[in-house]
Amino acid sequence: MSEQGKVAGKAPIMQNLEKGKTYAWCTCGMSANQPWYDGSHKGSSFAPSMLKPEENRKAAMCTCKQSRNAPFCDGSHKTL
């Protein structure tokens, strides 16, 4: 996706991800349920990014929507 979402936050949100569970990460930055998708992008070119972890893990989920390692935080929020 070439278009970047709206900055929803300037820090990651830590989440416990469960093996085999499917997660929908918000790419547009408009979701009220950050970092997760809630349908707020409707009418835009955005779609959620689907994630299905292969193991239980704790992860820093991006909320600035500028990460080059989306849906995970890569520190891009530090330059905003």
N, C-alpha and C positions, 0 to 999 in steps of 0.2 A: 504494500500500500504506500503510495507516495504522499498522500495527505496525512498530516499529523493531527492528532486530536487536541482538543482544548486541554490546557493544564488544569487538572482537577485537584492536584496537591503538589507540594514541594518536598515530600518525604515518602518513602515507601511504606506500605502497610504489611506487617508481618502476618502470614497466614500459615496454618497447618493444613497441608495438602494431603489427601488420602489416596493411596494407591488405587488405581482403577476408576476413581470417581471422575466424572467429566465436569470441568469448570468452564465458564464462559467469561473471559476477561474483557472488560470494556475498552474499546479502542478510541471512542469518540470523546471521552472525558466528560460527558454530560450525565452519566448515571448517578443517581442519588445513593447507590449501593456500592460505592467504590471499594475495591478495585473491580467489582463484578458488574456484568452486563445487566441492565434492567429494561431494555427496549427504548431508551431515550433517544437513540440515534435515528429512529424512524424518519424517513423523508430526506436522509442524508446519504452520502456514499459509503458510510461506515457499516461494518458488520463486526460482531464479536469475534474474538480470537479464542478458539477452542484449545483446551489443555487437558490432558489425561495423564497424570503422573504414573511412572512405572514403579514408584516406591513411596512410602510415607515420608514426608519431608516438611521442614519449615522453610518458607521462602519469603523473600522481600519482594512484594508485588509492586510494580511501577504504578504510580498515580499521576505522574507528570505527562505521561503519554509520549515522551520524547526518547525513551530508551532504545538503544540499538540492539538490546537483548530482550525485547518484549516477549512475554509479559513480565519479565523479571527486571528489577531495578539494576541499572548499570552506573548510577551516580549522575546521570544527565541533569537531574533536578538542581544540582549544585551550581550549574551555569545559568540558571534562569533568574 
